[in-house]
Amino acid sequence: MGIEKVEANYGADNIQVLEGLEAVRKRPGMYIGSTSERGLHHLVYEIVDNSIDEALAGYCKNIFVDINQDNSITVVDDGRGIPIGINHKMGKSAVEVVFTILHAGGKFGGGGYKVSGGLHGVGASVVNALSSTLVVEVCDGKNRYVQKYCRGIAQGTLEKKEATEKTGTKVTFWPDTEIFETTVFDYETLETRLREQAFLNKGLNIVLTDKREEEPRVSSFKYDGGIKSFVEYINKGRDGLHPDVIYFEGIKENYEVEIAFQYTTSYSETIISFANNINTTEGGTHETGFKTAITRVINDYGKKYNIIKDNDKPLSGEDVREGMTAVISVKLVEAQFEGQTKTKLGNSEIRGFVDNIVSNNFSAILEENPSLAKIVLEKTMAASRAREAARKARELSRKGVSGGGLPTKLADCRDKQMKNTEIYIVEGDSAGGSAKQGRDSKFQAILSLWGKMLNVEKARVDKVYGNEKLNPIILALGTGVGDEFDVSKLRYERVIIMADADVDGAHIRTLLLTFFFRYMRPLVERGHVFLAQPPLYKVSKGKKEQYAYTDEELKVLLKDFGEDSKIQRYKGLGEMNPEQLWETTMNPQSRTMLQVTMEDAVTADRIFTLLMGDKVDPRREFIEQNAKYVTNLDI
């Protein structure tokens, strides 16, 4: 078997040159990540980011984002407005240049913007290319101007309209149904992103309105506290160890740094960093500078006042960040991001600048507030003791287990090539037994668990290693947890949670997801975690039978099967025989699985804290607000 040759001439004239925005329409994923719902929302972010750049430059106070009834989007700002004059190099208005030519904009040394999140100047033109229609309106304080585009092509020149004293830019666009898998915008997704941008731009007013409902839904975001308010928002479901969020900032000619953090009673750390309003999910030099300085300052203070003895080991970075919620925001003129995704900052000079600001300010705060210093040192030293206990528990957990360090209840697969394999984590011996008999043992491993495991949101790492329910998972996956987690040691490509389709099953899934999120987060980030979807019903009539996974599917099946059909409601996985479990839930050719993704770490962090943390009132409020969404559960 080989690759068939294409009989055609291949010369210089055969090299395809994609003119204008044709390249964007041909390869949209290169510019917005994907054509899924994620890419769709990215269009809004690109236009809003242009408005935020105006705010960073000091000219924009308000941004309005509307989801219109026809699922188009309108973004309005009160900035300076895109320049309407003719760009002589291109022979067309600057507005048309911005919306039709890649890598065009005011962010390339022309003096229009000192700080900007835009690296490549592709935002407006990409949105235009991927919209069936786009209309831009510009007010320059004298007149209003309008231009319309269809799939990136200008429909005439920029038209001068009526006189106005207003300034700003208004963009309305209709995502192209030929490009996107869906063109329906999700309100909560946009709400999360816009709230985040309001936190990062102190005093900027952002209003989101959903006009698709009979009664429009409106959310307004304006935070005069900036990232201090951001930390308070994240910590809503946690108890702070000190009442006020610690905040300091530093400004240099080409840099601006803001840092806010608070210690809580939680056992996990939450550090979120941004560079020019872009969420640097992979960290970078600014985050490294912060972590290094915090560790050094606390160790120096502890040694100075003999809290940390000469013979004691220095506190590690993990120790000093336990329970910390921190937001780091830097703004710099020449931001250098690693990779097209812009998720890691690479500017080496910002590391020292952040380190210096944290060292000077936090040292002074500890010296001036001995009661705060005592709280912080007690917390970090308790974390250190727990980490040492975890090390001992880890060593003990590796002794006395069978199969060369594998848990006794693991029925492993034969294939040792990680990329081919998957492990089902199954609750209950009965379901585990059916899964073992029904599986394909070549590539499917089964790990049976009994009962509910530890809620790690309320426990330190030493308790995790000592837990008889979680330890088998740690051993089976092989990656370790927390600061020693190593994804390269993962033994299975897919980690599948298979629990009953009832309230108890939902609780078990939540407990396991909390564990993965807090102690094995890269598993989720890299797409290794899945939820099995067992059926709720089996409908049969004579020799004909079919499965239903939702109440809606059941209704459809009952219409199809007609009267006298028999309905079996599965209360648990153990009620299915091995053949049924394979056919419905484990056979790669016929099963349905949900991949667990983590689009927004801040939201995920808050939800896990809310649902699994100590505070009851916020959890009750959440349940009351979302009870209407509960389906298919025997409550």
C-alpha positions in Angstrom: 0.0 0.0 0.0 1.4 3.4 -1.0 0.5 7.0 -1.7 -0.8 7.5 -5.2 1.1 10.2 -7.2 -0.9 13.0 -8.6 -0.1 13.4 -12.3 0.2 17.2 -12.7 2.8 19.8 -13.4 4.6 21.3 -10.4 6.4 24.5 -10.9 6.6 28.1 -9.6 3.2 28.9 -11.0 1.6 26.0 -9.1 2.5 27.6 -5.7 -0.8 29.0 -4.4 -0.7 32.5 -3.1 -3.7 33.3 -0.9 -4.7 36.8 -1.6 -5.9 39.2 1.2 -8.1 37.4 3.7 -8.6 34.3 1.7 -5.9 32.6 3.8 -8.0 33.2 7.0 -11.1 31.6 5.4 -9.1 28.6 4.2 -7.3 28.0 7.5 -9.4 29.7 10.2 -8.0 27.4 12.9 -4.6 29.1 12.5 -6.0 32.4 13.5 -8.8 31.6 16.1 -7.8 28.2 17.3 -10.9 26.3 16.0 -14.2 26.7 14.2 -16.1 25.3 17.2 -17.9 27.3 19.9 -14.5 28.3 21.3 -13.4 29.9 18.0 -16.8 31.6 17.6 -16.4 33.4 20.9 -12.8 34.3 20.1 -14.2 36.7 17.4 -15.9 38.7 20.2 -12.7 38.8 22.2 -10.7 40.2 19.2 -13.1 43.1 18.7 -13.4 43.8 22.5 -9.6 43.6 22.9 -9.3 46.5 20.3 -11.6 48.6 22.5 -9.6 47.6 25.6 -6.4 48.8 23.9 -8.1 52.2 23.6 -8.8 52.0 27.4 -5.1 51.1 28.0 -4.1 54.1 26.0 -6.3 56.2 28.2 -9.1 57.1 25.8 -11.9 54.7 26.4 -14.2 54.5 29.5 -17.1 52.4 28.4 -17.5 49.3 26.3 -20.9 47.9 25.3 -21.3 44.3 24.0 -24.7 43.2 22.6 -25.8 39.8 21.6 -28.5 40.7 19.1 -31.7 38.7 18.3 -30.3 37.3 15.1 -27.1 36.2 17.0 -25.0 38.9 15.5 -22.7 40.8 17.9 -22.3 44.6 18.4 -19.3 46.1 20.2 -19.4 49.8 20.9 -16.7 51.9 22.6 -16.2 55.6 23.4 -12.5 55.7 22.4 -10.9 57.9 19.7 -12.4 55.9 16.8 -10.3 54.2 14.1 -8.6 56.9 12.0 -10.7 57.6 9.0 -8.0 59.3 6.8 -6.5 57.7 3.7 -3.5 55.4 4.3 -1.4 56.6 1.3 0.7 53.4 1.2 -2.4 51.3 0.6 -4.5 53.9 -1.2 -7.6 53.3 1.0 -9.0 54.5 4.3 -7.2 53.4 7.5 -10.5 51.8 8.5 -10.5 49.6 5.4 -6.9 48.8 5.9 -7.5 47.6 9.5 -10.4 45.4 8.5 -9.1 43.9 5.2 -5.3 43.5 5.6 -3.6 41.1 8.0 -0.9 42.5 10.3 -2.2 46.0 9.9 -3.0 48.2 12.9 -1.8 50.9 15.2 0.4 48.5 17.3 3.5 48.3 15.2 5.6 51.2 16.4 3.4 54.0 14.9 2.9 55.6 18.3 -0.8 54.8 18.5 -0.5 52.4 21.4 2.2 52.1 24.0 0.8 48.8 25.4 -1.4 46.3 23.6 -2.3 42.6 23.8 -2.3 42.4 20.0 0.8 40.8 18.7 0.1 40.4 15.1 -2.5 43.0 14.2 -4.8 40.3 12.8 -7.8 40.8 15.1 -10.2 43.0 13.2 -9.3 41.6 9.8 -9.8 38.0 10.9 -13.2 38.7 12.4 -14.1 40.4 9.1 -12.9 37.4 7.0 -14.9 35.0 9.1 -18.1 37.0 9.1 -20.8 36.8 6.4 -21.4 40.5 7.0 -19.6 43.1 9.1 -20.5 46.7 9.5 -18.1 49.2 11.1 -19.1 52.7 12.2 -16.6 55.3 13.3 -17.3 58.7 15.1 -14.3 61.1 15.1 -16.0 64.0 17.0 -17.1 65.6 13.8 -18.9 63.0 11.7 -20.1 59.4 11.6 -18.6 57.1 9.0 -19.9 53.7 7.9 -18.5 50.8 5.8 -19.9 47.4 5.1 -18.1 44.1 4.2 -19.2 40.7 3.1 -16.9 37.8 3.9 -14.0 40.2 4.2 -14.6 42.2 1.0 -15.5 45.9 1.2 -18.9 46.7 -0.3 -17.9 50.2 -1.3 -15.8 52.8 0.3 -16.1 54.4 3.8 -19.2 56.6 3.7 -19.4 59.9 5.5 -22.8 60.3 7.3 -24.3 62.9 9.7 -22.4 65.3 11.9 -21.7 64.2 15.5 -19.7 65.2 18.5 -19.3 61.6 19.7 -16.1 59.6 19.3 -15.6 55.8 19.2 -16.0 52.7 17.1 -19.0 50.4 16.6 -18.6 47.0 15.0 -21.5 44.6 14.2 -20.7 41.3 12.7 -22.5 38.1 11.7 -20.3 35.0 12.0 -20.3 33.0 8.8 -22.4 29.8 9.0 -20.1 28.3 6.2 -17.2 28.5 8.6 -18.5 27.8 12.1 -20.0 24.6 13.5 -22.4 26.8 15.5 -23.1 30.6 15.4 -25.0 30.7 18.7 -23.2 32.7 21.4 -23.2 31.6 25.0 -24.0 34.4 27.4 -22.1 32.9 30.4 -18.9 32.4 28.3 -18.9 36.0 27.2 -19.8 37.1 30.7 -16.8 35.3 32.3 -14.4 36.9 29.8 -15.8 40.4 30.1 -15.8 40.3 33.9 -12.2 39.3 33.8 -11.3 42.2 31.6 -13.1 44.6 33.8 -11.1 43.4 36.8 -7.8 43.9 34.9 -8.7 47.4 33.8 -9.5 49.3 36.9 -12.5 51.7 36.5 -13.4 50.5 32.9 -17.1 50.0 32.5 -18.1 47.0 30.4 -21.8 46.1 29.8 -23.0 42.9 28.3 -26.6 42.7 27.0 -28.4 39.6 25.6 -31.2 40.8 23.4 -32.4 37.4 22.3 -34.7 37.1 25.3 -38.0 38.9 25.6 -36.6 40.5 28.7 -33.0 41.4 27.8 -30.4 40.1 30.2 -27.8 42.6 31.3 -24.5 42.3 33.2 -22.4 45.4 34.1 -18.8 45.2 35.2 -16.8 48.0 36.7 -14.3 47.4 39.5 -12.5 50.4 41.0 -10.6 47.9 43.1 -9.1 46.3 40.0 -7.3 43.0 40.7 -7.9 43.4 44.4 -11.6 42.9 43.6 -10.6 40.0 41.4 -8.9 38.2 44.4 -12.0 38.9 46.5 -14.2 37.5 43.8 -12.2 34.3 43.5 -12.1 33.9 47.3 -15.9 34.3 47.7 -16.3 30.7 48.9 -13.1 30.6 51.1 -12.2 32.0 54.5 -9.3 34.5 54.3 -6.6 34.2 56.9 -6.3 38.0 56.9 -9.1 40.4 56.1 -7.5 42.6 53.5 -6.1 41.6 50.2 -2.4 42.5 50.0 -1.7 44.7 47.0 1.2 46.6 45.5 2.2 48.0 42.2 5.3 49.2 40.4 5.8 51.4 37.4 8.9 51.8 35.2 9.3 53.4 31.9 8.2 50.5 29.8 6.6 48.3 32.5 3.7 48.4 34.9 3.1 45.6 37.4 0.1 45.0 39.7 0.0 42.2 42.3 -2.8 41.2 44.6 -2.9 38.2 46.9 -4.6 36.8 50.0 -3.9 33.7 52.1 -7.0 31.5 52.8 -7.7 28.4 54.9 -7.7 26.4 51.7 -5.0 23.8 51.0 -4.6 24.6 47.3 -3.0 27.6 45.6 -4.6 29.6 42.8 -2.2 31.9 40.9 -3.6 33.6 37.8 -1.3 35.8 35.7 -1.8 38.2 32.8 0.4 40.1 30.4 -1.3 43.0 28.6 -4.7 41.6 29.7 -3.9 38.2 28.1 -4.3 35.3 30.5 -0.9 33.6 30.6 -2.2 30.1 31.6 1.3 28.6 31.2 2.9 31.3 33.4 6.1 32.8 32.3 8.8 35.2 33.6 6.4 37.5 35.5 5.0 34.5 37.5 8.5 33.1 38.1 9.6 36.4 39.5 6.6 36.5 41.9 7.1 32.9 43.1 10.8 33.3 43.7 10.4 36.5 45.6 7.6 35.3 47.8 9.5 32.2 48.8 12.7 34.2 49.6 10.9 36.9 51.6 9.1 34.4 53.9 12.2 32.3 54.4 14.3 35.4 55.2 11.7 36.7 57.7 11.4 33.3 59.4 15.2 33.0 59.8 15.6 36.6 60.9 13.1 36.1 63.8 14.2 32.6 64.6 10.9 31.1 63.6 12.7 28.9 61.1 15.6 27.4 63.0 19.1 27.0 61.6 18.7 23.2 61.3 15.3 23.5 59.6 14.9 22.9 55.9 14.0 26.1 54.0 10.3 26.4 53.2 9.6 25.3 49.6 7.7 27.3 47.0 4.7 24.9 47.4 4.8 25.5 51.2 4.7 29.3 51.0 1.9 29.3 48.4 -0.5 26.8 50.1 -3.9 28.5 50.4 -2.7 31.5 48.4 -4.9 33.2 45.8 -2.9 35.6 43.7 -3.5 37.7 40.6 -0.4 39.0 38.7 -0.9 41.6 36.0 1.9 43.1 34.0 1.7 45.6 31.1 4.7 46.1 29.0 5.5 47.8 25.7 7.2 44.9 23.8 5.5 41.7 25.1 7.1 38.5 23.9 4.9 35.5 24.2 6.1 31.9 23.7 4.0 30.2 21.0 1.1 31.3 18.9 -1.3 30.7 21.7 0.2 33.5 23.7 -0.1 31.6 27.0 3.5 32.1 28.4 5.3 35.3 28.8 9.0 35.2 27.7 10.4 38.7 28.5 13.4 38.0 30.7 13.7 41.5 32.1 10.2 41.4 33.7 11.3 38.6 36.0 13.7 40.8 37.9 11.4 43.8 37.9 8.5 41.7 39.5 11.0 40.0 41.9 12.2 43.4 43.1 8.7 44.9 43.6 7.5 41.8 45.5 10.7 41.7 47.7 10.6 45.3 48.7 6.9 45.6 49.3 6.1 42.3 50.9 9.2 42.5 53.2 8.0 45.9 54.4 4.4 44.7 54.9 5.6 41.7 57.1 7.9 44.0 59.1 5.0 46.5 59.7 2.4 43.8 60.5 3.9 41.2 62.8 0.4 39.6 63.4 0.1 39.0 59.6 3.6 37.6 59.5 2.8 35.2 62.3 -0.4 34.0 60.4 1.6 33.5 57.2 4.5 31.7 58.8 2.2 29.4 60.8 0.3 28.5 57.6 3.4 27.9 55.5 5.2 25.8 58.2 2.1 23.7 58.7 2.2 23.1 55.0 5.8 22.1 55.2 5.1 19.6 58.0 2.2 18.1 55.9 4.5 17.8 52.9 7.0 15.8 54.9 4.2 13.6 56.2 3.0 13.2 52.6 6.5 12.0 51.6 6.4 9.4 54.3 2.9 8.4 53.5 3.9 8.1 49.8 6.7 5.8 50.7 4.5 3.7 52.9 1.8 3.5 50.2 4.3 2.1 47.7 5.0 -0.8 50.1 2.7 -3.7 50.6 1.0 -3.3 47.1 1.0 -6.1 44.6 2.0 -6.2 40.9 5.2 -4.2 41.2 3.6 -1.2 42.8 0.2 -1.4 41.2 -3.0 -1.6 43.3 -4.6 -4.9 44.0 -8.0 -4.0 42.5 -6.5 -3.0 39.2 -7.3 -5.3 36.2 -4.6 -4.0 33.9 -4.6 -4.1 30.1 -2.2 -6.1 28.0 -1.0 -3.3 25.7 1.8 -1.3 27.3 1.8 1.5 24.7 0.2 4.4 26.6 -1.3 6.0 23.5 -3.5 3.0 22.8 -4.9 2.4 26.3 -7.6 3.6 28.7 -8.5 3.0 32.3 -12.1 2.9 33.6 -12.4 4.1 37.2 -15.5 2.3 38.3 -17.4 2.6 41.6 -18.5 -0.6 43.2 -17.4 -4.2 43.0 -20.5 -5.3 41.1 -20.1 -2.7 38.3 -16.3 -3.4 38.4 -17.0 -7.1 37.9 -19.2 -6.5 34.9 -16.7 -4.0 33.4 -13.9 -6.6 33.8 -15.9 -9.3 32.0 -17.2 -7.0 29.3 -14.0 -5.1 28.4 -11.5 -5.6 25.7 -8.5 -6.5 27.9 -6.0 -5.7 25.2 -6.4 -1.9 25.7 -8.9 -1.4 28.6 -7.9 -1.5 32.3 -10.5 -1.5 35.1 -9.9 0.0 38.6 -12.7 -0.8 41.0 -13.3 1.6 43.9 -15.6 1.1 46.8 -17.5 3.9 48.5 -16.9 7.7 48.3 -13.4 9.0 48.4 -11.9 11.9 50.3 -13.0 15.5 49.4 -9.6 16.9 48.7 -10.9 20.5 48.9 -10.9 20.1 52.6 -7.6 18.1 53.0 -3.9 18.5 52.8 -1.7 16.4 50.5 -0.6 14.1 53.3 -4.2 13.0 53.7 -4.5 12.4 50.0 -1.6 9.9 50.0 -3.0 8.2 53.1 -6.5 7.8 51.7 -7.4 4.2 50.8 -9.7 5.3 48.0 -7.4 7.8 46.3 -4.1 5.9 46.7 -5.1 3.2 44.2 -5.8 5.9 41.6 -2.4 7.5 42.2 -0.6 4.2 41.9 -2.5 3.1 38.8 -2.0 6.3 36.8 1.7 6.5 37.8 2.1 10.3 37.6 2.3 11.2 41.2 0.4 14.2 42.5 0.8 17.9 43.3 4.3 19.3 43.0 5.8 15.9 42.0 3.2 15.3 39.2 4.8 14.1 36.0 2.5 13.7 33.0 5.2 11.8 31.1 4.7 8.9 33.5 1.0 8.6 32.8 0.2 5.0 32.0 -3.0 5.5 30.0 -4.1 7.9 27.3 -7.7 8.1 28.5 -8.8 8.2 32.2 -12.5 7.4 32.2 -14.8 8.0 35.2 -17.7 5.5 35.1 -20.3 6.0 37.8 -24.0 5.4 38.2 -26.4 7.8 36.5 -27.9 9.0 39.8 -27.2 11.4 42.6 -24.5 9.2 44.3 -22.8 8.7 40.9 -22.8 12.4 40.3 -21.2 13.0 43.7 -18.5 10.4 43.0 -17.8 12.1 39.7 -17.5 15.5 41.4 -15.2 14.1 44.1 -12.9 12.6 41.5 -12.9 15.7 39.3 -12.0 17.8 42.3 -9.1 15.5 43.0 -7.9 15.7 39.4 -8.3 19.4 39.2 -6.4 20.1 42.5 -3.7 17.5 42.3 -3.4 16.3 38.7 -4.6 19.4 36.8 -2.5 18.7 33.6 -4.6 15.6 33.1 -7.6 17.8 32.6 -5.7 20.5 30.7 -4.3 18.0 28.2 -7.6 16.3 27.6 -7.0 12.9 29.2 -10.1 12.9 31.5 -13.4 11.6 30.3 -16.9 10.8 31.7 -18.5 7.6 30.6 -22.2 7.9 29.6 -24.1 4.8 30.6 -27.7 4.6 29.4 -30.7 5.4 31.6 -33.2 3.1 29.9 -33.5 0.1 27.8 -36.7 -0.1 25.6 -37.7 -3.4 24.1 -40.5 -4.9 22.2 -40.3 -8.5 21.0 -36.7 -9.0 19.7 -36.2 -5.3 19.1 -34.4 -3.3 21.8 -32.6 0.0 22.0 -31.1 2.2 24.7 -31.9 5.8 25.8 -29.4 8.0 27.4 -31.8 10.9 28.3 -35.5 11.3 29.1 -35.9 13.1 25.7 -34.4 10.1 23.9 -36.8 7.8 25.8 -39.8 9.8 24.6 -38.6 9.5 21.0 -38.1 5.7 21.4 -41.5 5.1 22.9 -43.1 6.8 19.9 -41.1 4.6 17.6 -41.7 1.4 19.5 -45.4 2.1 20.1 -47.6 0.6 22.8 -46.8 -2.5 24.8 -43.1 -1.7 24.8 -41.1 -2.7 27.9 -39.0 -0.1 29.7 -36.1 -1.0 32.0 -34.7 1.8 34.1 -31.0 1.2 35.1 -30.5 2.3 38.7 -26.8 1.5 38.5 -24.0 0.0 36.4 -24.2 -3.2 38.3 -27.7 -3.9 36.8 -26.2 -4.3 33.4 -24.6 -7.6 32.3 -21.1 -7.5 30.8 -22.4 -7.6 27.2 -24.8 -4.7 27.8 -22.1 -2.6 29.6 -19.7 -3.2 26.7 -22.3 -2.4 24.0 -23.6 0.8 25.6 -20.7 2.3 27.5 -17.3 0.7 26.7 -17.3 -0.2 23.0 -15.4 2.6 21.2 -17.5 2.0 18.1 -20.8 2.7 19.8 -20.2 4.5 23.2 -20.7 8.1 24.0 -18.2 9.9 26.3 -17.8 13.4 27.5 -14.3 14.9 27.5 -13.6 17.1 30.5 -12.1 20.4 29.4 -11.0 23.5 31.3 -11.8 26.5 29.2 -11.7 28.9 32.1 -9.5 28.1 35.1 -10.9 31.0 37.3 -14.5 29.7 36.9 -13.5 26.1 37.5 -11.5 27.1 40.6 -14.5 29.0 42.0 -17.0 26.2 41.2 -14.9 23.5 42.9 -14.4 25.8 46.0 -18.1 26.6 46.0 -19.3 23.0 45.7 -16.7 21.2 47.7 -15.4 23.8 50.2 -16.4 24.6 53.8 -18.7 27.6 53.3 -22.4 26.5 53.2 -24.2 29.8 52.3 -22.6 30.3 48.9 -23.2 26.7 48.0 -26.9 27.0 49.0 -27.2 30.1 46.9 -25.6 28.3 43.9 -28.0 25.3 44.3 -31.1 27.6 44.5 -30.0 29.4 41.3 -29.2 26.3 39.3 -31.7 23.7 40.6 -33.8 24.2 37.4 -31.0 22.6 35.4 -31.0 19.3 37.3 -32.2 16.5 35.1 -32.1 12.7 35.0 -31.4 12.4 38.7 -33.4 10.4 41.2 -33.8 13.1 43.9 
